[in-house]
Amino acid sequence: MTTQLPGLSSAQVRRSVVSAQRIPAPEARCEAEEAADVLRDIGLVQLDPLTRVSTAQRLTCLTRLPRHERAEDVDGSLWPRQEPVAFEAFTKVACLFPIEDWPLLQLKRDQVAHHSAGALDPVLTGDIRDVVAGHPQGARIGAIERACGSERTTGWNWSHIKKAAELMVRTGDLVITAREGTSRLFDLPERALPAHVHAAPALSAEELLRGLARRAVSSLAVMTVADLAHHYSLSRADAQRGIDHAVLRPVHVEGWKQIAYTLPERDPAASPGVPQSAVGPAREARLIGPFDPLLRDRSRARRIFDFDYTFEAYVPAADRQFGHYVMAVLSGDRLIGRVDLQREAGQLIVNAGFPEPGLRRRDFDARMRAACRTLARQLGAELVFR
């Protein structure tokens, strides 16, 4: 006898996802007061060095913060001078994680260590640790290179010393919990991590995967095995094991081919905060960056929002469909279009806006302009429409 799975409509999933991502709802008070709160709430913020509008971490956090918050305050909250609140690590790309989640990524660190066995020169790694130990606040890569050899990193041409230091971060032999300006500081885990985090009891693989699954679904709200695999760069087998051990509730989502999963204690059909009407008031619209959790998994964004996004910064200008640095416009629980932006000389310049099919241009423009005004204020920039 086949058991009928609970069903969710696409609208219920959209509302649940936006609510779980802590996007401030119309007339609602922001739950997060600073960027560190955003990181703890959503569990993962992707990093990216492009600054055509602002850095990835600033855009992700500003979307979830009160409109009076300023971009320059984000980094100070994520990398405070006092006890750390975050560490940098990799899924497939560089991300920032809450410091409390350090134990959960042990399986990934162990896997990297296993696959890279023999790749690290023990003499070099010992030298790197000695240099880092001699810098009480952590060492920039330049200081490590100067102390360990004559080779220097230039752009993406990494020295063998930087390659070794970065691999040591991936294995957990070094950790990055602080920055000096935009420079990452390599440090010793036993010194940089809070004692209760560094000394946390070792967990089994099943416990780690269970923890990752529950952490992911708390911010994704409704997820497939593939969604979890993408979120933490897990194999599909490990993602399925994590879901099984987490005892998540399987559900059928309208239009989805794969079974989805939710927290058993959370009812996505009754997600608070996001209005029942799909498109919200113009004044409440927000911009979503290309590396935001709502967009970073392009396949998931298509399934949930019917929004097909391609990042075109590295596409030749003549071949771009929308623009160099395009952000999505979120209104209510829908991504209603996109806007090509750039910031230069104290101005946030709107090059062009593109509504999604079926939305009236004037309705899109009102929301796009309101969202751009919000971001311009947060960036401390004058808004200019071309």
MOZI-V815247 format. One record per residue. RES is the residue in three letters. PHI is phi as a letter, one per 30 degrees, with the letter a starting at -180 (* if undefined). PSI is psi in degrees with one decimal (none if undefined). OMEGA is omega as a letter, one per 20 degrees, with the letter a starting at -180 (999 if undefined). Layout:
BEGIN
<<RES;PHI;PSI;OMEGA> <RES;PHI;PSI;OMEGA>>
END
This chain:
BEGIN
<<MET;*;126.1;a> <THR;d;130.6;r> <THR;d;130.2;r> <GLN;d;124.9;r> <LEU;d;147.0;r> <PRO;e;145.9;a> <GLY;c;146.4;r> <LEU;b;139.9;r> <SER;d;163.3;r> <SER;d;-34.7;r> <ALA;d;-39.9;r> <GLN;d;-39.3;r> <VAL;d;-44.7;r> <ARG;e;-47.3;a> <ARG;d;-41.9;a> <SER;d;-42.5;a> <VAL;d;-47.2;a> <VAL;d;-40.4;r> <SER;d;-44.4;a> <ALA;d;-26.0;r> <GLN;d;2.8;r> <ARG;i;28.9;r> <ILE;d;124.1;a> <PRO;e;128.5;a> <ALA;d;163.1;r> <PRO;e;130.3;r> <GLU;i;1.3;a> <ALA;c;152.8;r> <ARG;d;137.8;r> <CYS;d;133.5;r> <GLU;d;-32.4;a> <ALA;c;132.9;r> <GLU;c;-22.1;r> <GLU;b;171.4;a> <ALA;d;-35.5;r> <ALA;d;-34.3;r> <ASP;d;-40.8;r> <VAL;e;-46.8;a> <LEU;d;-44.7;r> <ARG;d;-37.3;a> <ASP;d;-46.8;a> <ILE;c;-10.7;r> <GLY;i;-13.2;a> <LEU;a;130.1;r> <VAL;b;120.1;r> <GLN;d;142.7;r> <LEU;c;147.7;r> <ASP;a;136.9;a> <PRO;d;-11.9;a> <LEU;d;135.8;a> <THR;b;30.4;a> <ARG;e;-35.4;r> <VAL;c;-56.5;r> <SER;a;175.1;a> <THR;d;158.5;a> <ALA;e;-43.5;a> <GLN;d;-33.7;r> <ARG;d;-43.8;a> <LEU;d;-43.0;r> <THR;d;-44.9;a> <CYS;d;-41.1;a> <LEU;d;-33.9;r> <THR;d;-27.4;a> <ARG;c;2.5;a> <LEU;c;161.4;r> <PRO;e;153.0;a> <ARG;d;-18.9;r> <HIS;d;-8.4;r> <GLU;d;146.8;a> <ARG;c;148.4;a> <ALA;e;-37.0;a> <GLU;d;-12.8;r> <ASP;d;-13.4;a> <VAL;d;-51.9;a> <ASP;d;-36.5;r> <GLY;d;-29.7;r> <SER;d;-36.5;a> <LEU;d;-32.2;r> <TRP;b;68.3;a> <PRO;d;160.1;r> <ARG;d;-25.2;r> <GLN;d;-150.3;a> <GLU;e;135.0;a> <PRO;d;151.6;r> <VAL;c;-6.4;a> <ALA;a;161.5;r> <PHE;b;151.8;r> <GLU;c;134.1;r> <ALA;a;-174.0;a> <PHE;b;139.3;q> <THR;c;-104.4;r> <LYS;c;-19.3;a> <VAL;b;167.8;a> <ALA;d;133.4;r> <CYS;b;162.6;r> <LEU;c;133.7;a> <PHE;b;151.6;r> <PRO;d;142.0;a> <ILE;e;-31.2;a> <GLU;d;-19.9;a> <ASP;d;3.4;r> <TRP;e;-48.1;a> <PRO;d;-31.0;a> <LEU;d;-22.3;a> <LEU;c;13.2;a> <GLN;d;-37.1;r> <LEU;d;-42.7;r> <LYS;d;-43.2;r> <ARG;d;-41.0;r> <ASP;d;-39.7;r> <GLN;d;-42.1;r> <VAL;d;-43.2;r> <ALA;d;-39.9;a> <HIS;d;-46.2;a> <HIS;d;-22.7;a> <SER;c;12.2;a> <ALA;e;127.3;a> <GLY;i;-10.4;a> <ALA;d;-19.9;a> <LEU;c;132.1;r> <ASP;d;117.1;a> <PRO;d;-30.0;r> <VAL;d;-45.4;r> <LEU;d;-44.5;a> <THR;d;-35.9;r> <GLY;d;-41.7;r> <ASP;d;-42.2;r> <ILE;d;-44.5;r> <ARG;d;-39.8;r> <ASP;d;-42.3;r> <VAL;d;-46.6;r> <VAL;d;-41.3;r> <ALA;d;-29.7;a> <GLY;d;-2.6;r> <HIS;c;98.1;a> <PRO;e;-28.2;a> <GLN;c;7.0;a> <GLY;j;156.5;a> <ALA;c;137.5;r> <ARG;d;158.3;r> <ILE;d;-32.4;r> <GLY;d;-40.6;r> <ALA;d;-38.0;r> <ILE;d;-43.7;a> <GLU;d;-42.5;a> <ARG;d;-35.2;a> <ALA;d;-23.2;a> <CYS;c;-7.7;a> <GLY;l;-174.4;a> <SER;c;-14.5;a> <GLU;d;143.0;a> <ARG;b;147.6;r> <THR;d;133.9;r> <THR;b;111.9;a> <GLY;i;-127.4;r> <TRP;d;0.0;r> <ASN;d;89.5;a> <TRP;d;139.8;r> <SER;d;162.5;r> <HIS;d;-23.8;r> <ILE;d;-44.7;r> <LYS;d;-41.1;r> <LYS;e;-41.2;r> <ALA;d;-43.8;a> <ALA;d;-41.0;r> <GLU;d;-38.2;r> <LEU;d;-35.0;r> <MET;d;-31.2;r> <VAL;d;-41.4;a> <ARG;d;-30.0;r> <THR;d;-10.2;a> <GLY;j;4.5;r> <ASP;d;-25.1;r> <LEU;b;164.2;r> <VAL;b;150.6;r> <ILE;c;109.5;r> <THR;b;-2.6;a> <ALA;b;160.4;r> <ARG;b;154.9;r> <GLU;c;99.4;a> <GLY;i;-123.8;r> <THR;c;-1.6;a> <SER;d;128.7;r> <ARG;d;143.1;a> <LEU;c;118.5;r> <PHE;d;133.2;a> <ASP;b;171.6;r> <LEU;d;132.3;a> <PRO;e;-40.6;a> <GLU;d;-17.9;r> <ARG;c;-40.4;a> <ALA;d;-34.8;a> <LEU;d;142.9;r> <PRO;e;145.4;a> <ALA;e;-40.8;a> <HIS;d;-24.7;r> <VAL;d;-47.2;a> <HIS;d;-34.5;a> <ALA;c;13.1;a> <ALA;d;141.8;a> <PRO;e;143.5;r> <ALA;d;139.6;a> <LEU;c;151.6;r> <SER;d;165.3;r> <ALA;e;-39.6;a> <GLU;d;-41.6;r> <GLU;d;-38.6;r> <LEU;d;-45.9;a> <LEU;d;-37.7;r> <ARG;d;-45.1;r> <GLY;d;-40.7;r> <LEU;d;-40.8;a> <ALA;d;-43.6;a> <ARG;d;-35.8;r> <ARG;d;-44.0;a> <ALA;d;-47.2;a> <VAL;d;-22.1;r> <SER;d;-27.1;r> <SER;c;-25.1;r> <LEU;d;-23.7;r> <ALA;i;-55.9;r> <VAL;b;121.9;a> <MET;b;149.2;r> <THR;c;172.7;r> <VAL;e;-42.3;a> <ALA;d;-36.4;r> <ASP;d;-45.9;r> <LEU;d;-42.1;r> <ALA;e;-43.2;r> <HIS;d;-41.3;a> <HIS;e;-44.6;a> <TYR;c;10.6;a> <SER;h;54.5;r> <LEU;c;159.8;r> <SER;d;156.4;r> <ARG;d;-35.9;r> <ALA;d;-44.6;r> <ASP;d;-37.4;r> <ALA;d;-42.9;r> <GLN;d;-40.5;r> <ARG;d;-42.2;a> <GLY;d;-43.8;r> <ILE;d;-41.5;a> <ASP;d;-44.4;a> <HIS;d;-25.8;r> <ALA;d;-10.6;r> <VAL;h;54.1;r> <LEU;d;161.3;a> <ARG;d;119.2;r> <PRO;d;140.9;r> <VAL;b;157.1;r> <HIS;c;128.0;r> <VAL;c;132.7;r> <GLU;e;121.1;r> <GLY;i;-6.0;a> <TRP;c;139.4;r> <LYS;d;-33.1;a> <GLN;c;152.6;r> <ILE;d;141.6;r> <ALA;c;167.5;a> <TYR;b;146.2;r> <THR;b;166.9;r> <LEU;d;133.5;a> <PRO;d;-26.4;a> <GLU;d;-4.7;a> <ARG;c;133.7;r> <ASP;c;101.6;a> <PRO;d;-21.8;a> <ALA;d;-13.1;a> <ALA;b;36.4;a> <SER;d;126.8;a> <PRO;d;167.6;r> <GLY;j;-44.9;a> <VAL;c;131.8;a> <PRO;d;155.8;r> <GLN;d;-32.6;r> <SER;d;134.4;a> <ALA;d;-44.8;a> <VAL;c;125.7;a> <GLY;d;-178.1;r> <PRO;d;148.7;a> <ALA;e;-41.4;a> <ARG;d;-17.1;a> <GLU;c;-1.6;a> <ALA;d;148.4;r> <ARG;b;154.3;r> <LEU;c;142.3;a> <ILE;c;121.5;a> <GLY;d;161.8;a> <PRO;d;-18.2;a> <PHE;c;12.3;r> <ASP;d;147.8;r> <PRO;e;-25.0;r> <LEU;d;-20.6;a> <LEU;b;-19.1;a> <ARG;d;-28.8;r> <ASP;c;96.4;a> <ARG;d;-38.4;a> <SER;d;-42.0;r> <ARG;d;-40.3;r> <ALA;d;-37.5;r> <ARG;d;-43.0;a> <ARG;d;-42.8;a> <ILE;d;-44.1;a> <PHE;c;-1.2;a> <ASP;h;44.3;a> <PHE;b;114.8;a> <ASP;c;107.8;a> <TYR;c;132.2;r> <THR;b;129.7;r> <PHE;d;118.6;a> <GLU;c;12.8;a> <ALA;e;-31.7;a> <TYR;c;10.6;r> <VAL;c;136.6;r> <PRO;e;139.4;a> <ALA;e;-41.0;a> <ALA;d;-20.0;a> <ASP;c;-0.4;a> <ARG;d;141.0;r> <GLN;d;-38.0;a> <PHE;c;-35.8;r> <GLY;l;176.8;a> <HIS;d;-52.1;a> <TYR;b;100.6;a> <VAL;c;129.9;r> <MET;c;148.6;r> <ALA;d;155.5;r> <VAL;c;118.0;r> <LEU;c;126.1;r> <SER;b;120.8;a> <GLY;i;-122.2;r> <ASP;c;23.2;a> <ARG;b;146.1;r> <LEU;c;106.7;a> <ILE;c;-1.6;a> <GLY;l;-167.3;a> <ARG;b;160.4;a> <VAL;b;134.6;r> <ASP;c;119.8;a> <LEU;b;158.0;r> <GLN;a;150.5;r> <ARG;c;128.3;r> <GLU;a;142.4;r> <ALA;h;43.7;r> <GLY;i;11.1;r> <GLN;b;143.9;r> <LEU;c;111.1;a> <ILE;c;125.9;r> <VAL;c;110.2;a> <ASN;d;-40.6;a> <ALA;a;152.3;r> <GLY;b;148.1;a> <PHE;b;104.6;r> <PRO;d;153.2;r> <GLU;d;153.3;r> <PRO;e;138.1;r> <GLY;j;-10.8;r> <LEU;c;131.9;r> <ARG;d;140.3;a> <ARG;e;-42.3;a> <ARG;d;-34.6;r> <ASP;d;-41.9;r> <PHE;d;-47.3;a> <ASP;e;-40.5;a> <ALA;d;-41.9;a> <ARG;d;-39.6;r> <MET;d;-43.9;a> <ARG;d;-41.0;r> <ALA;d;-42.6;r> <ALA;d;-39.4;r> <CYS;d;-37.6;r> <ARG;d;-40.5;r> <THR;d;-48.8;a> <LEU;d;-39.6;r> <ALA;e;-42.9;r> <ARG;d;-42.6;a> <GLN;d;-31.9;r> <LEU;d;-9.6;a> <GLY;i;36.1;a> <ALA;c;154.0;r> <GLU;d;133.1;a> <LEU;d;128.8;a> <VAL;b;128.4;r> <PHE;c;127.5;r> <ARG;c;none;999>>
END
